[in-house]
Amino acid sequence: MSPLPDAAARLLILRHAPLARPGLAGRRDVEADCSDGAALDWARTALDGAGTHWSSPALRCRQTCAALGLAPEWHADLWEQDFGAWEEPGAIVPDLGPLPPEQLARQRPPGGESFLDMAARVQPLLDRARGTVAIVAHAGTVRAALALAVGPAALSFSVAPLSLTILSRSPAGWAVEAVNRVAPQVARPVAP
C-alpha cells in the first residue's frame, strides 16, 4: 500500500463480538461472547497493520479488544447510540413503519438520542483520523462512519458482530471500501 497523504485516512472498523445475551444493548454495559476463536483470529489479521487503535470503552468492546490482544485508545464518542427507554428490560421497540432514511435518522427514542445525534458525536472523532486506524466499536458507530460517505442511507446496512467495514478518506472525501465483511465459514466434514 502506498503512503497516505497527511489528510488521508483508512478506517478499519470492527464491530465487537456478539453479545453474551442477545437483545438491544445500546448504552447498557453488557458482556460479549468472545468464544469464536476462528472469527477472532480472522479479525486480528484483518486489523493487522493499523498504526493506531481506538475503541469504545463499552465492556463488550473492551472484552473484544482483550481477546484480540489490542491495547487501544478509549474514546467515549465511539459508544453505541443511546436508545433510552427502549433499552430497559422488557421494553418493546416500536414498529416505526416504512420511514425514509432521512426521517428514521431523526427519530429519537424517549430519553435517548437519534441516529443524527449519535453521528454528530462520532463523526468529528473519525474526521481526526490520520493514516490507518483500527476501531473496535458498535453497529451504530459503523453506520455513523458509513454516513460520512452515504448520508442517512447508512441505516440500511447490516453490521454483524465481528464484521469489518473499511472506509478511506482522500482529498475527494470519504469512500466505502467494504461493509459487513465477516470471517469465512469453515466447512465441517459431514459424518457418514
N, C-alpha and C positions, 0 to 999 in steps of 0.2 A: 504494500500500500504506500502511496506517495505521501510525503509530509503534508500536513494540513496548514493552510494559511492561518494567520492569527485569529481571525473571526470564525474560522471553520470549526465545526464540532461534529462528532458522531456519537449518538446516544445508543447504548446497548441496554435496553430496559427489560428487566426480567421481573415478571410477576412472582410474588412469593409462593412458597409451596402450598398445597391445598390446606384448607382449614381442618383442624383436628375434628371439629364438629361443624358440619355443613350449615349454612344459613347466611343471612345478611350481617356481615360483621361491621362494616363502616368504620366508625371511630372506636368501637369496643376493642379492647386489647386481648385478643383471643389467640390461642396456640395454633401452630402449624403442624402438619404431619410431614415430617422430613424423612420418611422411611423408604422412599423410592430412590435407592442408590444409583440406579442406571440413569434416571432423569436428572439427578443432581450432578452426576459425572458429566453428562451432556451439557448441562447449564454451565458448569465450571469451565469446560473447554470453550463454550460459546462466549464467555466473558473474558477469556484469556487475552492479554494484550492491551487491556484498558489501562491508561495511565492514571486514572482517578476512579475511585469507587465511592458512590453515595448510596444512602439507604434511608428509607422511612424508619423512624425509631419504634414503630409498632412491634410488639412481641413477635408476631408471625414473620416479620421481615428480619428481626434480629436473629431468630432461630434459623431462618433460611441462610442468612449470611454466615452464621456459625457452621452450618452444615457444608457450605461451600468453601470454608476456610478464608473468608473475606473479613477484613477489618476496615469498614468504610467510614466515611464522614457521615454523621447522622444529621438529617435535615428534616425538621418538623414540617416544613412546607410540602414534603412528599407524602404526608398522611393521606389516607383514603378520604373520599367525600364523607361529610357528616350527614347521615340520613336521619338525624334527630329521633323523633318518636317512632319511626319505622324500625329502628334498631332494638327497641325494647323487647324483652322476652314475650312471646305470644302475639306480638304485633303482626298485622297483616298489611303487606304493601298493597296499596290500592291499585286497581287497574286504571291507568291513565288514558286508555284508549289509543287510537291511532293518531298520535300527535306528530306533527312535522318536527325534525330535529331541532330547529331553532326554538320552538315552543317548549319541547321537552327539556332543552338545556336551561330554560328559565324556571322550571318547576322547582320550588323549594319545599322540602318536607317540613312539617311542623317542628320547629326548634332546630332545624338543620340548615344545610347550605345547598344551593343549586349547583348544577354542573358548572355553570358560568362562574359562580363564586369560587369553586374549587380550582378551576382553570386559572382564575386571576391570582390565586395563591401559588400554584405550581409553576406556571409558565415563566415568571421572572427568574426563578432559580435556573430553569432549563436554559433560558437565554444567556445566562452567565457561563454556561459550559464552554470549555475550550479543549480541543484535542478529543481523544476517545474517552468517554465517561461511561462506566458500567453502573447501572442503577438497579437496586432491588426495591420494589415498591408494590403498588396495588393496581387492580384493573382500572380504577378511576384515574389514577396517575398516568397510566399508559394512554388512556383516552384523552386526557388533558394534553399530553405530548402530541398525540396524533392531531389534535385540534389546531396545533401550530401550523400544520400543513393543509388540513381539510376542513377546518371550522367545526361547527356543531355536528356535522355528519360523522364525526369520530364516535359518537354514541352508538352507531350501528355496528361497530367492530366487536367481535368476540375476543376475549382475552382469557385464555385458560391458565390455570395455575402452572407455574414453572414454564411459561411460554416467553419467548423472546420477541421483542419488537425493536426494530432498528430505524432510527431517523438520522438524517445528516443535514447539516446546515452549510450552505455555500453563500457567496455574495448574492445569489439569486433568491435565497430564502430556504425554508425547510422542505425536505423531500422525504418520502417514506420509502425505505428500502425493503422492509419485511414487517409483517404483522402476524402475531399469534403463531410463531414458529415453535414447534414442540419437539421433544426428543423422539427419534424414530422408535416405533414399536418393535420389540424383538420377537421374532416368530418363535413360538414354542412348539416342540415336536408333539404330535398327537399320538397318544398311546394306542397300540393296536387293539 
